[in-house]
Amino acid sequence: MYQKTYKDEVAEKLAKSLTAQTPELIPYLPELLVDIWDLGSSPEDMRALIEAYLPSPHKLQMIDMGCAKGAAPVYLARTLGCHVKGIDIIPEFIDAAEKHAQANDVEALCEFAVGDINEAVLTERNYDVAILDAIMDVLGTPAETIRMIRHVIKESGYLLINDAYKINEENNAAGVETLKMSEVAGSKCGSAKKSIDEIPEFPPEVLEAPYLTYEEWLALFRAEGLEVVATIVTEGKALFAFNEAQKELIRGRAEELMQKHPEKKALFEAFIKAQEGNQVAPDVPLQGITWLVRKIQFVPSRYR
């Protein structure tokens, strides 16, 4: 009986994170995604949060786990003057990132490496900021991901997390709507601080779910010794338009690949279908958000 290896599990996680139904599609991902530079990235939102809440941004040492083509590292290095290391498992993505850093004259500030972030989280340490930019479940559930990534940053270091939360009437009323918002380039930003006593308790198994509500994210951060500093919430219409544009680019490349590899037509059709199902429509109860959270030294994790 065949038993999955560690490499098999990593390949499956990678495929799932990019909405590929099977690892068989992985060799074709660079061509399918060749037209998309900012894979899930919100570098402008990250810059806004860093400039608003972190002192001396140019002195920061940052790491982007699952950096794809380096959109966030290159943008942050160019606009803030900070040093950013990016790690991704797809060599073609790292090659594109290095070329883009050179084109923007920030190769001295950007370091890119091909690697498995499941392994990198065990060795990378002492960063001021770690970026988790829409890497989905490459490291596991949100709880598993936060549990691992928090060790990469210094005590009192920061995490920048570009993800989403489930919307329901209760958490929408209790969470985001209470923030003091201001419009920023298709997004809303504001301080998201709540006292520990204001954050509700949830059973540990609830926080292990693949998708969390706003309040569950807050509870997870508290459980892992993290404090929310601020957030930027992506407007639904802007997110929908962004996803629709990317979908069209992917469909075009998939059709080209079907012509080149007719024997793989079903594989590429399944990928297109998965992309259709993955797009966030205006009425789907998921809200894009970028979190800036800080590690609190004296609050231990309840999960270790």
N, C-alpha and C positions, 0 to 999 in steps of 0.2 A: 504493500500500500504506500502510495507517495505521500510524503510528509512535507509540508511547506517549509522552506528555508527562510532565514531572516531577509535575504534579498528578495524572495518572492513577496513577503509581507510589505517590504518597502515599496516594491513596484506597484503593488495593489493600492497602497495608500496614495502614491503619487498619481496613479491613473484616476483614482476617485476624486482627488483634490482638483483635478482639471476636467472633471465630468466625463472622463473616458470610462467606458464600461468594462474594459479589459486592458491589462498591461500590454497586450498585443499592439495597441495603438501608440504606445510610447515612442517608438522610433519615428513616427510620423508627426508627433506634436510640434517639433520645430517648424515644419513646413505649414502645418495647419494654423499656427499662431504667428507666422512670420510678419503679418501686417499689424500686429497688436504690440505696441511698445509698452504701455503701462498696464500690465496684466493685474487687474484688480487694485491698482495702486491709487493712493490719494496723497501724493507728496505735498501738494499745496496745503492740504489740511494739516499734515504733520508739521510743516514749516510754521504755520500759524500758531499751533499749540506750543512748539518749542520756543518761538520768539516771545510768546506771551507769558510763559511760565518758567522757563529755564534760564538761569544767568549765563552769560558768556557762551553763547552757542558755538562760537568758533573753536572753543577748547574741548568740545565734546568728543568722546570716543564712542562710536555707535556701531552696531552690528545689525544687519538685515538677514534674518533667517528665512530662506526661501525667496531670494531676491529677484528671481526670474531674470529679466533682461536689464536689471539694474536701474529702473526708472527712479525709485526713491533714493538710493544712494547717490546717484549722479546729480539729481536735482538738489538734494540737501547739501552735498559737498559744494556745489556751484553757488547756491544762494546763501549758505550759512558759513562756509569755510571750515566745516567740521571734517573729521576723518571718519569714513564709513567703510566697514568690511561687509561684503555680500557673499553669501554662500547659496549655491543651488546645485541640484544633482544633474541637471541637463547641461552638458558641455556647450551646446550651441547657444544656450542662453547666456552663459558666462562669457563666451566669445563676443556676443553682441554687446554685453555690458562693458567689457574692456574697450571695445571700439568706440562706444558712446562716451565713455569717460575721456578717452583721448580727444574725441571731437569737441568736447566741452572744456578741454584744458584742465581737467581735475584728476588726471591719472595719478598724481602725487598724493591726492587725498583719498582716492578710492582703491580698495584692495578687493579683488574677487577671487573666489576659489570654487572649484567643482567639489562637491561633497554632499553627504547625506546629513541633513540637519538633525536626524535622530541620533547620530553619533556626535555631531558638533555640540549639541547641548550638554554633553558629558565632559567636554574639554574646554570650551570657550568660557572665559571668566573675566570679571572686573570691567565690564563696559558701563559707561554712564547711561546709555540708552540702548534697548533692544527693540527691534521692529518686527512685528508679526503682521505682514501685509496680505490679508486675504489668502492665507495658505490653507484655509479650510481645515481638513482633518489629517494633514500630513503627520502631525505629532500625536493625533488622537482626538478625543473630545476636547471642548474648551477647558474642562477641569484638568485633564491630563497634560494639555499644552501649557497652561499657566503653571502647573506644578513643576514642570521641567524648566521652562524658560526663565523663571524667577531667579534661578541660580546663576544665570549668565551675567546678570547686572550686579553692580556694587550694592552694598548696604546704602539705602537712600537713593538708589538708582531708579530709572524710569523704564516703563514699557509703553510703546506706542502700538496700539492694536487696532487694525482696520478690519472690522467684522460686521456682524449684524445681530439684532436681537428680535425675538418674537414679540409681536404686538398683540395685546388683548386689551379690553376696555379697562381692566383693573390696573395693569402695570403702565398703560399709557397715561392714565389719569394721575397715577401716583408718582410716575417717574419723569419722563421728558417734559411734560407740559408744565411742571413746576419750575423748570430752569429759567433763568433770565437769558433769553435768546437774543442774538443779533445776526443779521444776514451776512454771510461771507461766501460769495461766489457759488451760489447754488446750494449752500449748506447753512446750517444753523449751529452756532457755537455758544458755549456758556459754561460756567462753573457747574460741576456736578457733585459738589461735596455734600455728603450727608453725614451726620454723626453716626457712630456705630450703633447707638440705641435706635436710630430711625430705620436701620436696615433689617428687614424681617428675617427670621430663621427659616431655613429649608432643610429637609432631610438630606444627608449626603448623597443618596441615590438620585435625587432630583437634580443636583448639580453635576451629575455625570452624564446628563442627556446631551445629544449632539447639538441641540439648539436651545438657547436659554432666553428667558424674558429679561427685560431691563433689570428688574429687581433681583432676579437670580444671578445675573452677572455681578451685581453689587455684592451679593452674599458670597459669591465665589471669590471675588477679590478680597473681601474681608477675611474669609477662611484661609487664604493663602498669604496673609500678611501684607496686603496691598491697599493703598488708599487712592481713590479716584480724585484726580486733580481737576480735570476738565474733559469735555467731550466736544466733538463736532458731529452733528447729525446731518446726513445727506438727505436732501429733499427727494421725495419719491419720484417726481417727474424727471428730475435731472438724472437719477439713477436709472430709470426706465429708458430714457433716451440714450444714455451711455451704453447700456446693455444691448439695445437694439442695433446700434451702430457696429458693435463688436460682433454680434451674431451674423450680420450680413457679410463681414469680412471673412469670418470662419467658414460660412457656407460656400463662398466663392472658392476658397482654397480646397475645401473638401471635394467640390465638383471637379477641380483640376486633378486631384489625386485619384478620383474614380476613373478618369480618362487614362491616367498613367498605369493604374493598378486595378483593372476591372475585376480581378479575382478577389479584391478586398472591398468591393462596392458595399456589401452588407455592413462591414466594419465602419466605413465612413458614414453611411446612412444612419447607423445607430448613434454615432457621435453627434451628428447634426440634430437628431431627435432629442438626445440628452441635453444639448445646448438650448433647444426650444423649451424643454421642461425646466431648465435651470434659470431661465430669465425671470427677473422679478417684475411682475406686472403691477400697475398702480394699486390694484385691490388685494394683492397678496400681503398677508400680515407679517412681513419681515421689514425691518428698518435698518438701513446702513448706518454705521456709526464708527467714528475713530475715537478711541479712548486714550487718554494720557493718565497713566497710573504710576504711583510712586511706591517703592518698597519701604515698609515700615519695619525697622530692625527689631523692635520689641514685641511685635505681634507674631507669634509662631503659627505655622500651618497646622490645621486640625487634621490634615490628611497624612502626615508623616509620623 
